[in-house]
Amino acid sequence: MTPMTKLFAAAAAMTCALNATAGTSVSEATVFDVQSNVPSTLTLDGFDTHLGKLTSVQFELHDRLSGYVELANLGNNSADFTANLTGVLHTAYGDISAVSNNVFTIGAQDELDTNLPLATQAYTRTFNSSAELQMFLNGPLAFSVTGKVSPFFSGPANASYYSEGTIDAYAKVTYTYETLPVPEPETYAMLLAGLGMVGAIARRRKSA
């Protein structure tokens, strides 16, 4: 093997030795107050192929249920009240249900007006195969969601009950990709200097 060939082989080996580095990028979208009769659209950015080679995608879809309740104990004794809300998010990936379960003790001839704790439920899926990843390379991703909130009450008969709730839909996609590091300018300078030296040596041997 000539010196020139050896140098090119070494340069190729040096390039291959540069390990690919992993990176991530994220796209998020939220729709507030999802309705049952009017579909809402969640839109996520597709993967930017300029970043590198896509290796995996993690998709998350969250059902966020918030609510409010008004209870009145019209009896003469303290009593326990159950006030539950169920929020179902209907999507192309199936239904996602968030449930808020609550029990309140209300004194005789007393009432309670309060916000219910936030309830959440998530759907998560990871995509790895080439066919699956291809879905995320063709621009923005858009899909429709609808939602329905259902209340449930239990307690004494001599009471009044009222509740309302809203569903927010939150989606997140995390792209994991690989990219080759760009060599520093000093690396190119050393390679060119080596090539020049080998060329000079080759010319000397040829003229000798």
C-alpha positions in Angstrom: 0.0 0.0 0.0 1.4 3.4 -1.0 1.7 6.2 1.5 -1.0 8.1 -0.3 -3.4 5.1 0.0 -2.5 4.7 3.7 -3.3 8.3 4.4 -6.7 8.1 2.6 -7.5 4.9 4.6 -6.6 6.6 7.8 -8.8 9.6 7.0 -11.7 7.3 6.2 -11.2 5.4 9.5 -11.1 8.7 11.4 -14.4 9.8 9.8 -16.0 6.5 10.7 -14.8 6.7 14.2 -16.9 9.8 14.8 -19.9 8.4 16.6 -23.4 9.6 15.8 -24.9 11.8 18.5 -28.5 11.6 19.6 -30.8 14.6 19.8 -34.5 15.3 20.6 -37.0 17.8 19.4 -40.5 18.3 20.8 -43.8 19.6 19.4 -46.9 20.3 21.6 -50.5 21.3 21.1 -53.4 22.1 23.4 -57.2 22.5 22.7 -59.2 24.0 25.6 -62.8 23.1 26.4 -63.3 20.2 24.0 -67.0 19.9 23.0 -69.0 16.8 22.2 -70.8 18.0 19.1 -68.0 20.2 17.5 -64.7 18.4 16.8 -61.5 20.2 17.8 -58.2 19.7 16.0 -54.8 19.1 17.5 -52.0 20.0 15.2 -48.4 18.9 15.8 -45.2 19.7 13.7 -43.8 16.9 11.7 -40.1 15.9 12.1 -37.6 18.3 10.5 -35.4 16.0 8.4 -32.6 18.6 8.4 -31.9 17.7 12.0 -30.7 14.2 11.2 -32.1 10.6 10.9 -35.3 10.0 12.9 -34.9 6.9 15.1 -38.0 6.9 17.3 -41.1 8.9 18.2 -42.9 9.1 21.5 -46.5 10.3 21.2 -48.5 11.5 24.3 -52.2 12.5 24.5 -53.6 13.8 27.7 -57.2 14.2 28.9 -57.4 17.0 31.5 -60.7 17.3 33.3 -61.6 20.3 35.5 -64.9 20.9 37.2 -67.1 22.8 39.7 -69.8 21.6 42.1 -72.6 23.1 44.1 -74.1 21.0 46.9 -76.7 22.0 49.5 -77.7 19.9 52.5 -81.4 20.8 53.1 -81.7 18.3 55.9 -81.4 18.6 59.7 -78.4 16.3 60.0 -74.8 16.4 58.7 -74.4 14.2 55.7 -71.8 12.8 53.2 -72.1 13.7 49.5 -70.4 12.0 46.6 -69.8 14.3 43.6 -67.9 12.6 40.7 -67.1 13.8 37.2 -66.0 11.6 34.3 -64.5 13.3 31.2 -64.1 11.1 28.1 -61.9 12.3 25.3 -62.8 10.6 22.0 -59.8 10.3 19.6 -58.6 8.2 16.6 -56.5 6.3 19.1 -59.5 5.3 21.2 -61.3 6.8 24.2 -59.3 8.3 27.1 -61.2 8.8 30.4 -60.3 11.1 33.3 -62.3 10.6 36.5 -62.6 13.0 39.5 -63.9 11.2 42.6 -64.9 13.4 45.5 -66.6 13.0 48.9 -67.8 16.0 50.9 -69.3 16.2 54.4 -71.8 19.0 54.7 -73.5 20.2 57.8 -77.2 20.5 58.3 -78.8 23.3 56.4 -75.4 24.2 54.9 -74.1 24.3 51.3 -70.8 23.9 49.4 -69.5 25.6 46.3 -66.1 24.5 45.2 -63.8 23.7 42.3 -62.9 20.0 41.9 -59.3 18.8 41.8 -57.9 18.5 38.3 -58.1 14.9 37.0 -55.9 13.6 34.2 -55.4 10.5 32.1 -52.8 9.9 29.4 -52.3 7.7 26.4 -48.7 7.1 25.4 -47.2 5.2 22.4 -43.7 4.8 21.0 -43.0 4.3 17.3 -39.8 2.7 16.1 -40.3 0.9 12.8 -39.5 2.5 9.5 -43.1 2.3 8.3 -44.3 4.0 11.5 -41.7 6.7 11.4 -42.6 7.6 7.9 -45.9 9.0 9.2 -44.0 11.7 11.0 -41.9 12.8 8.0 -44.7 14.3 5.8 -45.4 17.6 7.4 -47.8 18.6 10.2 -49.9 16.0 12.0 -53.5 16.9 12.6 -56.3 14.8 14.3 -59.7 15.6 15.7 -61.0 15.1 19.2 -64.4 15.4 20.9 -65.2 15.1 24.6 -68.1 14.5 27.0 -68.4 15.3 30.7 -70.8 13.2 32.8 -71.6 14.0 36.5 -72.6 11.5 39.2 -74.0 12.4 42.6 -75.1 10.4 45.7 -76.2 11.6 49.1 -79.4 12.3 51.0 -82.6 12.9 49.2 -83.2 16.2 50.9 -80.5 18.0 49.0 -79.7 19.9 45.8 -76.9 19.0 43.4 -75.2 20.8 40.5 -72.0 20.2 38.7 -70.2 21.2 35.4 -66.9 20.3 33.9 -64.6 20.9 30.9 -62.1 18.8 29.1 -58.8 20.1 27.7 -56.8 18.0 25.3 -53.0 18.1 25.3 -50.8 16.4 22.8 -47.0 16.1 22.7 -44.6 14.3 20.3 -40.9 13.8 21.1 -38.6 13.0 18.2 -35.4 11.2 18.8 -32.8 11.4 16.0 -29.2 10.8 15.2 -26.8 13.2 13.6 -23.1 12.9 12.7 -20.9 15.6 14.4 -19.3 18.1 12.0 -15.4 17.9 12.3 -13.7 21.0 13.6 -11.8 23.1 11.1 -8.5 22.0 12.8 -9.3 18.4 11.8 -9.6 19.4 8.1 -6.4 21.4 8.4 -4.4 18.5 9.8 -5.8 16.2 7.0 -4.8 18.6 4.3 -1.4 19.1 5.8 -0.9 15.3 5.8 -2.0 15.0 2.2 0.5 17.7 1.2 3.4 16.0 3.0 2.6 12.6 1.5 2.4 14.3 -2.0 5.8 15.9 -1.5 7.3 12.6 -0.4 5.8 10.8 -3.4 7.2 13.4 -5.8 10.7 13.1 -4.3 10.7 9.3 -4.7 9.5 9.6 -8.3 12.2 12.1 -9.2 15.0 10.1 -7.4 
